[in-house]
């Protein structure tokens, strides 16, 4: 890699709490973006991808650490970056040409010069002839082309993209990726580096010279490596599929040491140093877990995760929480990007609803610390109830407020389904389930009779 344009040194993001503790969003992280490279940033939802992007561009100030632009603190440097967002974010009352001219107008450029430069970039991205059209007259793909043109017209040294293709249909997204890569490789645009945030693993392997994968809770770099596959890249090539499987494994085994890189790629892995008290519960519903297990069982008990996502027409970010939940409960194992159903998972998929609940209940108590603690707390109380606030206070030492609420919501959903406990929403209390209360009474009666 050549000299760094942007370099982050021990940057972190956290939010102070009334107590001495704080919510850590991104742990101290070193990262650089060099001239001549496309960098892809991958990670599960909640890992801080967009937060890190905002800090690297200067839109957000790190809680600690420093970001440097050509070795000058970014707060005092003349930064030349542009951002393409997931949403098109165009001004609907302006024409295509006026939308592209907008950033140049904000910079104070003379009308004749900004018109000349804007027309040139519109031609470059394939929008020549549409300069007088309004956004409502364009397709999604063409609106995103306007977004690219508006970002490129200022001739940024670094182009940042935050999920730029996720709102587009598959064919349009594929076409735009190819065109972006062609512009980059032919040096048609003056940009020196591209930094793309994505959840699409194949997209990262198709485009990037370097891939960084984040873990979460808090966000941290799990692996950072160079992609040594020459362009054009073939999705069906062994080197390509091996790298896709490697990244899937890193994403689906968040608590394991990252595996060895395929021989076609070089780089470093960063050991996961987290010491978690509570697992982060994947936000998946029992019905979704059952549906996934049935699908895997229909595929002879094993299938590649990204093929499962394609079969279900899911984005990988939508499927991973369900996979993570099934894995946490011991219903699936995930190796090299392949999901294999366990004997318990197969029994769960084949069972009637009452047996499914029993299997889920056993797996939840055995594998999920939070649910186990809720059940024990209820059993230890004479009134068989515990305030939600008790667990909220423990969780918010580890998670943000939003994530704490989501963790409790998932725990309540799983606990109710498994009949581990009920939840009184009006009083915000966990209470003993009718089933467990009935079973306890039956047991007591049996002991008396004996």
N, C-alpha and C positions, 0 to 999 in steps of 0.2 A: 504494500500500500504506500502511496506517495504521502507527501506532507499533509497533515491534518488541516482541513478547513475549519471544522468545528471539533472541539475537544471538550468533553465533560469530565471533570475531575471530582470524584467522590460526591456527586450530586445526589440529593435525596429529597423526598417530599413527605412531610408529615403535618399533622394537625394537632395542636396542643389541646389537652383536656383540662378540666377544672382541677383534677388531681395532678400528681406529678407525672403520670403516664401520658403517652401521646399515641395517636393513631398513625402508624407508619404506612404510607402508601407505596413509596419506593425506597428501598434500602440503599445505602451508599453505593453508587455505581460509577464505574469508569467506562467511557464510550467515546469513539472518535469516528468522524466521517472524513474520508480522504478524497482527493481529486481523482477522477477517473473511475469511480466505482458506483454501482447501484447497491444500496444496502436495504435489505428487507428486515423488518421487525415483526416477529410473530409472538403470539402468546395467547393464553386463554382469556376470556372475559374477566375483567377485574384485575388484570396484571399491571395496569398502568401504562399501556402502550401510548395512548393519546396524551396522557400527562407528560410522559417523557418527551414526546414530539414537541409539545408546547414549550417545555423548558429548553430544548435544543434550538428552537427558533427565537427564543427571547420573549415569547408571549406570556410565559409564566416564570416567576422567579423561584429558584430552588430554595427549600427551607435551609439547606446547608450545601456546602460544596460550591463549585464555580463552573460556569460554561465559558469557553474561550472561542473567539472568532479570530482566526489567524494569530493565535496566542495573545490576543487582547481580551480582557473581560467583556463579555457580550453586551453588558449594560452600557459600556462607553464606546463600543466599536460601531462602525458604519456597516451594518449587516445587510447583505443582499440575498434574501431568500424569498420564495413564494410558496404558497400552500394550496393544494387542490384538495377539496373536501369531498366527503361521501355525497352530501347533498349538493345540488348544482349551484345553489346560492346566487342565482342571477337576478338582476333588477328587471322585473317583468315589464316595467314601463319604458325601458331602454331597448333599442335595437341591438342586434348582435355586435355590430361595429361599436356602438356606444358603450356596451358592456365591456368590451375588450379595451377600449380607450380609457375607461374609468380610472384604473390605477395610474396611468400616465398623466391624466389630468390632475390627479391628486398630487403627483410629483411636480406639477407646474410646467410640464412640457408644452411647447408651442403647438397650436392646433394642427398645422401642416405636418410637423414632424411626427406627432402622435398618430395622425391618420395614416401616414405612410408606413410607420412601423406596424400598426394594427392590421392594415390590409395585408402586409407581408406575412405576418404570423397566421392570419386566417387562411391564407393560401397554403401555408406550410401544413396546417392541421386538417386540410381538406374541406374548408368552409367557404372557399371562394364562390361568390354568387349568392351567399346567404347573408351578406352584411346588413341588408335592410330589413331582414326578418326579425320578428319578435320571439322571445323564448317560447311562448305558447304555441307557436307554429312549428316547433322543432320536436323531433323524437328525443327520447332520453339520451341516446348515444350522442346525438348532435349537440344537445345541451351540455353534455359533459365535455365535448370537444371545445365548446365555448369556454368552459371552465379552464381547460388546459391552455387555450390561447391567452386567456386573461392572466394566467399565472406565468406564462412564458414571455409575454410581451415586455415585461420589465427586465428581461435577460438575467434571471437570477443565477447566482453562482451555485446555489444549492436549491433544488426543487424538492419540496416535501409533499407527500401525498398520504392522506389519511383515508384508507379504505376507498380509493377512488373508483373502483369498478363494481363494488358490492351492490349498488342500486340498479345495475344494468342486467339485461338478460344475458344468458350464457354466450350467445354468438356475438353480440355487440361488444361484450367485455373482452372476448378473445381477440376480436378485430382491433380494438383500441390498444390492447397490450402489445400486439404485433407492431402496430404503427408507432407506438412510443419507443419500442426497442429499436425500430428502424431509424427513427429520428436520432436516437442516442448514438447508435453505432456509426451512422453516417456523418455524425457531428453537424447535423443540420441546425441544431439548437446550441446556444453558447453555454448551456449549463455544464458545470464541472462535476457535479455529483447529484445523485437522486437518492432520497430516503423515503421508503414506502412502508407504511403500516398496513398490515393485511392479516386476515384470519385464514386466507386461502393458501394452503401449503404448496400446492402445485404452482400457483401463481408466483410464489416466492422462488421456487426452484427454477421456473421458466425464466424469470427476469434477473435475479440478483447475482452479483459477484460475491456477495457476502451476506450471510444470514445470521441474525441474532434471535435467540428464542428466550423469552422471559418466563419466569415462574411467578407465582402470585403469593400474596399474604405474608410479607409485602412483596411488591414487584422487585425482581432481581434477575440478573443475567444467569441463565442456566448453561447456555452454550453459545459460542460466537466463532464462526468458521468461514473460510473461503470456499466458494463453490468452484471446483476445478473442471467442470463439464463445459466443453467448448460450445459456442453457439454455431448454428441453430440447435436447440436442444430437443431431443425426441422423447416424448412422454413414455414411450414403450421401451426405451433403452433400459438395460439393467442398472446402469449407473444412476439413472433418473429415479427409477422406482426404489432403489436401495436408499437413496437420500430422502425421498418422501417417507418411507417407512421409518427411517431413523428419527425424523422430526416428529412423526406421529408418536413414536415411543417416548420421546422426551416430553411431549405434551400430555400423554395419557398416563405417565408414571411420575407424577410431580414430586414424590418423596424419595425416588430412587436416584442413585448416582447416574448421570447421563451415560449412555452406552458409548462404546468406541465408534468413532466416525467411520463411514465407509471409506475405502481407500481412494476414491475419486475426489475426496474433499479433505482439506487440511485446516487445522485451526486449534482452538483451545476449548475445553469445557471447564465450566466453573462449578466447583463442588457446592451443593446446596447446604448452606450452613444453618438453615432454620431449625429451631427447636420449638415445635408447635405444642401447645397444650391441648387445643381442640382441633380435630380435623375440620377443614372447611367443607361443610356438607354441600354436595352438588345440588343445584336447584332443579331437581327432577321429580316428577310425580310417580307413584307406584304403577299407575297404568302405563306410563311411558316405558318404565323399566320392564314390565311384563311384555309389552309389545316388542321391544328390542330383543328380549330373550327368545320369544317365539320366532322372530325372523332369523336369528342366528341358528336356532335349532333346525329351521327349515333349510338352512344352507349347510347341512351336515355338521352342525355344531361349531363351525369356525368360519370366519370370513374377515376380509380386510376392511378396516374401519371406513376408509374413504369410499370403498365400493358400497358399503352399507348406506353411507350418506347419500351417494348418488341414487341408490335404489329408492330411498325415502324422499328424494328431492329436498334434502336438508342441507343447510349450510353446516360446515363442520362445527362451528361454534354452538349450533343448536343441538347437535348430536353428542358432543363430548360430555356435557353434564350427565346425560343419561348413561353413557358408557362408564363415566367415573362413578356414578351411583351404584351401578350393577357390580363394578369391580370392588368398591368399598364394602358392599354387602356380601361379597364372596360368591356372587352368581356368575361372574366372568373373570377371566384372566386376559391380560393384554401383553403380547410379546411381539416386538418388531412391527407394531402397527396392526397386528392380527388379533381379533377378539375371539376367544374360545370359551364356550360355555362350560361351566363346572357341573358335576353331578347334581349338586344342590340347585344350581340354576336350571338344569334340565327338568328336575322334579318340579320346580316352581312353575316353569312354563307349561308343564303338562297337567298340573293339578287343578282341581276345582277351587272356587274362591275361598272357602274356609281353610283348606289346606295351604293355599297361597298365603293367607294372612298369618297362619301359624309359622310357616317358613320365614316370612318376612320379619315376624316378631322375634324369632330366635336369632336371625342374622343381625337385626338392628341392635338388640341388647348386647350381643357378642362383639360387634364391630364398631359401634358408634358410641363414643364416650358420653356425649351430651345426653343422648336418650337414656343411657344406662344411669346417669346421675339424676335425671328427672324422676325416673322410676324409683330409685332408692330414696330420694328425698321425700317423695309422696308416701312411701311405705314407712318412713321414719316418723311421720307426723300423726298425731292422734286424730286430727280431723281429715287426714288423707288428702291434703291440698297444700300447694306451694305457690307463692306469688311469682308471676312471670318476671317481675323486676329482679328477683334474686339471680336468675340466670342471665338476664340482660346485663346486670352489673359485671358478671364474670366474663361474658363474651366481649363486652366493649373495651376490656383491657387488651384484647387481641385484634378485634376487627373495628372498622369504621362504623359509625352509627347506622348508615344505610345497610351495610353488610350484616351487622348484628340483627337488625330487624328481619332481613331475609333469612338468616340462619334460623331464627326463632320460627318464622313462618314455615320453613321446610321441616323443622323438627316437629312442629304441631301437626303438619300434614301427615308425616310418616307415623307419628305416634298414634294419631287417631285411626289411621288405616290399620295399623297393626294391633289396635285395641290395647296399647300399652297404657294409655291414659286418655282422659277427655280434657277439653279446655273450655273454661267458662270465659267467654269473650267479654261479658259485661263486667266481671270482677277481675279479669286478666289473671286468672289462676289456673294452674295445672291441677287436675283432680283425678282421683282414682277412677278408672273406667268401670262401667257396670259389669263388664265381663270378669275383670279381675276381682271385683268386689264379690260377685257371685261365686267365683271359684274359691275365694278365700273362705266364704261362709260355708261352702260345701265341704271344704277340707276340715274346718272346725267341727262341723256336725259329724263327719266321719270319725274324727278323733274321739268325740264324746261317746258315740255309739260303740266304738271299740272298747 
